[in-house]
């Protein structure tokens, strides 16, 4: 008799069974940063538990502000705090920050260049709750905002190391948050996060993956599986999507290896188009295949099923490579 797996689609994990994870890396990293800098404050729009901001709230209740379900107010208040010299981290779901509060972020935060750190939960396809909560176009929306730094972390290592660097960065930032039990992957590759930098995490002679976010984890898993097919795959992780480290990425793409971009975002306006634009501007003429979400509203359902359906699973990535070699 089969056993039904019961989990909340809202907080479902994309970690593979048995994979090493770290609980609430953002929340714990923010507490650590706040212990070293008393200017750091935390705000949320009724989503403390679901953005791991509750960890900060428990440690620093006097520096935590619950704004209710009012995202425009959330970012307006954060801007005011930044004007006084505080360093706010303001969390909500990515869909609400990008779709609902864009004008407030643009004019209250980005135009004056304030140190407000926007923390967006459920980026891309990290929930099965359907289009109302799947922020598949958040990077496309935010890339056009002048002066906004965009970070798409792979795992707990990225998040833990990014938080203090985001706090130190003078201008506004947007973090595509991975919450709950987050995979811990990059510690095995001698990797360190540097804001604004891409890194070659794994070398390879036959294929080069350029990836961001959780898709770097999938790229690394696919690279391991491809060794059984005598295919040697490199992985270039680009966690900072804006400003983009074109120099590092194009150095790896300027070769005859099969090249693919991998992103947990629509194929429109994200990593693939960022890479393509940089290639055209610098005269790198070659084909790059995108692995990304389609330009459509996605279905609701279980995350493993959805990732396989839309091509983000390790199995689908391996198949995409093999059919092109």
N, C-alpha and C positions, 0 to 999 in steps of 0.2 A: 504494500500500500504506500503510495507516495505521500510525502509530507509537504504541506503548503508552506512556503516561505512567507512569513508575515513581517512586513517592514513598512515604515512610512515612506511614501514616494517623495515627500518633501525633504527628508533628511537621509535618503538612501545614499549609500556609499558606492563609489565607483571602484573601490579597491577590490582586487581579486581575492578569493578565499585563501586564507593563510598568509596573505601578504603583510609585511611589516608596516605598521601604522603608528602615528603619533596623535594623541588626543588633543584637540583644540589648539593647534600650534599658533594660530593668530592670537587668540586670547592670552595665552601664556607669554608670547613674545611681546605683546603690548604691555602687560604687567611689568615685565623685565625692563622695557624701555622707560616706562613711567617711574620705576624705582630710581632710575638714573637721571630723569629729567622731570621736574615737577610742573613743567608747562604742559605736559601731555594730558589731554582730557578725552573722554569717550562719550559718544552720543549714539543713540539708535532710535529708529522709528518703530517701536513696539516689536523689535525682532532681536532682542539681546540673545536669547537662547539659540536662535537659528543662524546667528552670525558669530557665535562664540564670544560676543561682547560681554556676556554674563560673567565670564571669568574676570574681566577687568572690573565690572561693577561690584563683584564680591570683594575684590582687593582694595578698591578705591571708591567706596560709595559716595564720598564727598566730591569726587571728580567725574562722576558719571551722571548723564542727563538723559532721561527717558522722555522723548518728545511726542510719543503717541503716533498714531497713523497719519502723519502730516509731513510728507517727505520734503515739500518746499520749505516748511518751517525748519526742518532738520538742518538743511544746508544753509539756509539764511542765518540761523543761530550759530552754526559752525563758523560761518564767515565773520560774524560779529566777534566771536571769541578769538579768531585769528587776528583780527584787527587790534585786539588788546594785547597781543603777544603770546597767547596760548597756542598750543599745537593740537588741534582737534582731529580725532579719527571718528568719522561718522558712518555708521553702518546701516544698510538696508538691503533689500534684494536688488540685484543689478537692473531688473526690468523697471523698478520704480525710480531708481536714480537716473537711468538713461532716458526712459520714455516720459516719465511724469515730471521730473524736477530739472530737466535740461536747462531751461531758461534761467532758473535761480542759480544753478551751478555756473553757468556761463557768465552771467552779469555780476553776481555777488562774489564769486570765488575766482574764476579764471581771469576775468578782465582786470581786476586789481592785482592778480598774481599772488594770492594769499596761500599760506601753508595750511590748506585743508586737505585731509586725506580721506578720500571717498572709498569705502569698503563695500564692495558689491557681492552679495551672496548669490548662489545658484547661477553662475555664468554659463552660457552655452547650454549644452545638454547634460546638466547635472541634477535634474529633477525630471520625474515622469509626469508632472502635473499639467503638461500641455502649454500652449502658447502664452497663457496669462502669466506664467512664471519662468518660461524658458527664454533667457536673454541671449538669443542666438545672434542678435545684431548690435550688441552693446558697443563693441569695439568700432564698428562702422559708424555708429552715432557719435562716439566720443573722439574719434581720430581727427575730426574737423575742428575741434575746439582748440584754439590757440593756447599754447603754453601748458597744456595738460599732459603729464607723464602717465603712461599706461603700462601696468605690469600684469603679466599673465603667468603666475607661478606654476611650477610643475608639481611640487610636493611640499612636505613639511619643512624641508631644508631651505627651499626657496623662501617660504613665508617667514620662517624664523629669522633669516638673515636680511630679508627685505624690510621688515617693519622698522628697525632703527634707522635704516638708510632713507626710508620714506619720511620719517620724522625730521631728519636732518636736512632733507631737500627743501629748498626755499619756496618753491611754487606748489601748485595743486597737483595731486596724484589720484589715480584711480587703480585700485587693486581688485583683480578678479579673484575673489576669495574662494578658497577650498576650505570647508569647515567640517567639524566632527572628527572622526577618525580618518586622518589624512595619510595616504601612503608616504612612506619614507624610502626614497629611491636614490637620490643623487649623492648620498653619503658614501656610496660604494664606488664612486667615480672620481674622487678627489676634487669635487666641484665646489666653488664658492660663488655666491650671488654678488654681482656688481651692478648697481643701477646704471642702465644705459648700455650694458655690454652683453653680447652673445658669446657663448662658449662652445668649443668643440668638446663634447662630452665623451664621444667615442669615435675613434678613427675608423676608416673603412675604404676599401679600394674600388668597390663595384657600384655602390649606391650611396647617395647622400640624402638624409632626411633633414630638413630644416623645420623645426617644430617649436611650439610654445604651449604653455599650460600643461594640462594633464596628458596632452598628446605626446609630450616628450617621454613620459613614462611608457606610453604605448609604442613609441618609436624604438625605445630601448628593448622592450619585450619582443617586438618584431625583428629587430636586428639579431637577437639571440636565436630566435626560431629560424631565421634565414641561414644561419651557419650550417644547419642540417641540409640545406640545398646548395652548399658551397658558395653562398653569396655573402660578401663582406660589406656590411653597411655602416656608414658613418652617421652620427647624430649630432646636429648643431642645435643647441637650445638657445632660443631667443626670447627670454622672459620679458624684456622691455620692448614693447611694441612701438612706443613713441616716447622719446626719440629712438629711432631704429639704428642699430649697429650694422649699417650696410657694408662697411669695410670687412668685418669678420665674415659675414654671411656670403658676400660675393666672392671672397677669396676661395671659399669652399665650392661655390657653384661654378666657378670658372675652370671647369674640367670636363672630361667626357663621361663622367659617371652619370648613371640614371639619377635624376633629381626629382624630389617630391617635397611639397610643403604639407604639414599636418597641423590642423588647428581645430579646437572645439568651438567653432564659430561658423556662421554662414560663409560661403565662398565669396560673398560680396563684401568688400571693404575691410577685410581683416589681414591676416598674415600673408596670404597668397598675393593679394593685390599690393601690399607693401613691398614684398620681395620683387614682384614684377615691375613696379614703378622704379625701384632702385636699379634693377638690371637695365631697363631702357635708358635711364639717365646716364648710366656709366658705360653703355655700349656693350654689355654682356649679352650676346645673342645666342640663346639656346632654349630648349623646351624644358619647362618645369610643370609637373603634374600636381594639381591640388587634391589633397584629401581633406575634405571639409564638409560641413553640413550643407544641404541643398538650399537654394533660394526659395524657401517655402515655409509655411507654418507647420511645425512638426506634430507628430502624434503623441498622445499620452500613453503611458505604459511602464513596464519594468525597465530600469536602466540598461541591464545587459542586452535585453531584446532590442531596445531602441538604438544602442551603440552599434549593434551588429546590423540592424536594418539600414542605418544611415552611414555605414562605412567606417566608423571610428574604432571598431574592435580590432584587437591584434590579429585575429584570423583574417579579417577583411583587408588589413594593411598588407599582410604577407601575400595574400592572393593578388592584390593590386601590383605589387612589385614583380611577382613571378610571371604574370601575364604580359609584362612590359619588357622583360629581359630576353 
